[in-house]
Amino acid sequence: MAERPEDLNLPNAVITRIIKEALPDGVNISKEARSAISRAASVFVLYATSCANNFAMKGKRKTLNAGDVLSAMEEMEFQRFMVPLKESLEVYRREQKGKKEARKDKDKKADSEEQEKSREEDNEDEDERLEEEEQNEEEELDN
């Protein structure tokens, strides 16, 4: 857990970026307003986490999952966030699945390249062995 209350605040850079993305160009925000938004966002995250944790505990789990967060949003009466949250979750899951498949493909490619390299080395070893046998046979014939 956090040692100081400030440790629970979200990073200022992140808050500033979110605020800039939400506001139209040319609109400025005071430090005081940015600080208030930062604190409000931190409180919201802590409250949502606490509610989601309650759902996990009801399910006798120690790990929060996406379903817990969605249930917490509903309990907190933030139903209007449900659709965008579910859409974002689907996008995230698709990205993770794509990354996982890309990793598998990369591993398969690396394995097949390794096997090909091994085959080439085996063929080179076999070629060397055959050359040595031929040389030995020629030497025996010469003697």
C-alpha positions in Angstrom: 0.0 0.0 0.0 1.1 3.6 -0.4 3.1 5.2 2.3 1.9 8.8 1.7 -1.5 10.1 0.4 0.4 11.7 -2.5 1.6 8.3 -3.6 -2.0 7.5 -4.6 -2.2 10.3 -7.1 -2.0 9.6 -10.8 1.1 11.0 -12.5 0.8 14.7 -13.4 2.1 14.1 -17.0 -0.7 11.5 -17.6 -3.4 13.8 -16.2 -2.1 16.8 -18.3 -2.1 14.7 -21.5 -5.7 13.4 -20.8 -6.9 17.0 -20.1 -5.3 18.3 -23.3 -6.9 15.5 -25.4 -10.3 16.3 -23.8 -10.3 20.0 -24.3 -10.5 21.9 -27.6 -7.3 23.5 -29.0 -6.6 26.9 -27.5 -8.2 26.2 -24.2 -5.9 26.6 -21.2 -6.3 25.1 -17.7 -4.9 26.5 -14.5 -2.6 24.6 -12.2 -5.4 24.6 -9.6 -7.9 23.1 -11.9 -5.4 20.5 -13.1 -4.7 19.6 -9.5 -8.4 19.3 -8.7 -8.9 17.0 -11.7 -5.9 14.9 -10.7 -7.3 14.4 -7.2 -10.8 13.7 -8.5 -9.4 11.1 -11.0 -7.3 9.5 -8.2 -10.4 9.3 -5.9 -12.4 7.8 -8.8 -9.8 5.1 -9.5 -9.5 4.2 -5.8 -13.3 4.0 -5.4 -13.7 1.9 -8.6 -10.9 -0.3 -7.4 -12.5 -0.7 -4.0 -15.8 -1.6 -5.5 -14.2 -4.1 -8.0 -12.3 -5.6 -5.1 -15.6 -6.3 -3.3 -16.8 -8.2 -6.3 -13.6 -10.2 -6.4 -13.9 -11.0 -2.7 -17.5 -12.1 -3.2 -16.1 -14.5 -5.8 -13.5 -15.7 -3.3 -10.7 -14.4 -5.5 -7.7 -12.2 -4.8 -7.3 -11.0 -8.4 -9.5 -8.4 -9.9 -10.7 -9.1 -13.4 -12.4 -7.1 -16.1 -15.8 -8.4 -15.0 -15.2 -7.1 -11.5 -14.5 -3.6 -12.9 -17.5 -3.7 -15.2 -19.7 -4.7 -12.3 -18.2 -2.0 -10.1 -19.0 0.6 -12.8 -22.6 -0.6 -12.8 -22.8 -0.5 -9.0 -21.4 3.0 -9.0 -24.1 3.9 -11.5 -21.8 4.7 -14.3 -23.8 2.7 -16.9 -23.0 5.2 -19.6 -19.4 4.0 -19.4 -20.3 0.4 -19.9 -20.4 0.4 -23.7 -17.1 2.3 -24.2 -15.4 0.1 -21.5 -16.5 -3.1 -23.2 -15.4 -1.9 -26.6 -12.0 -0.9 -25.2 -11.7 -4.2 -23.5 -12.4 -6.0 -26.7 -9.8 -3.9 -28.6 -7.3 -4.7 -25.8 -8.0 -8.4 -25.9 -7.7 -8.5 -29.7 -4.4 -6.7 -29.5 -3.1 -9.1 -26.9 -4.3 -12.1 -29.0 -2.5 -10.6 -32.0 0.7 -10.1 -30.0 0.5 -13.6 -28.7 0.0 -15.1 -32.2 2.8 -12.9 -33.6 5.1 -14.2 -30.8 4.1 -17.8 -31.6 4.7 -17.2 -35.3 8.1 -15.7 -34.5 9.0 -18.6 -32.3 7.9 -21.1 -35.0 10.0 -19.2 -37.6 13.0 -19.2 -35.3 12.5 -22.9 -34.6 12.3 -23.8 -38.3 15.3 -21.6 -39.1 17.2 -23.4 -36.3 16.2 -26.7 -37.7 17.2 -25.7 -41.2 20.5 -24.5 -39.9 21.0 -27.8 -38.0 20.2 -29.7 -41.2 22.7 -27.6 -43.2 25.3 -28.3 -40.5 24.5 -32.0 -40.6 24.8 -32.0 -44.4 28.1 -30.2 -44.2 29.3 -32.7 -41.7 28.2 -35.5 -43.9 29.9 -34.0 -46.9 33.2 -33.6 -44.9 32.9 -37.2 -43.8 32.4 -38.4 -47.4 35.3 -36.4 -48.6 37.5 -37.8 -45.9 36.4 -41.4 -46.9 37.1 -40.6 -50.5 40.6 -39.3 -49.6 41.3 -42.4 -47.5 40.2 -44.7 -50.3 42.4 -42.8 -52.8 45.3 -43.0 -50.4 44.7 -46.8 -49.9 44.6 -47.2 -53.7 47.8 -45.3 -54.1 49.6 -47.5 -51.6 
